[in-house]
């Protein structure tokens, strides 16, 4: 089983594709998680 399938590969056993939607989704989710971590750190230092 392959984790990331290239655009021109003909496979059926993969988890993520390497296309614009998947890359955008991964970046969006990563940035939201990073913002949440920063918000938690700021609130920790603010309420101490």
Buried (B, 14 or more C-beta within 10 A) or exposed (E): EEEEBEEEEEEEEBEEBEEEEBEEEEEEEEEEEEEEEEEEEEEEEEEE
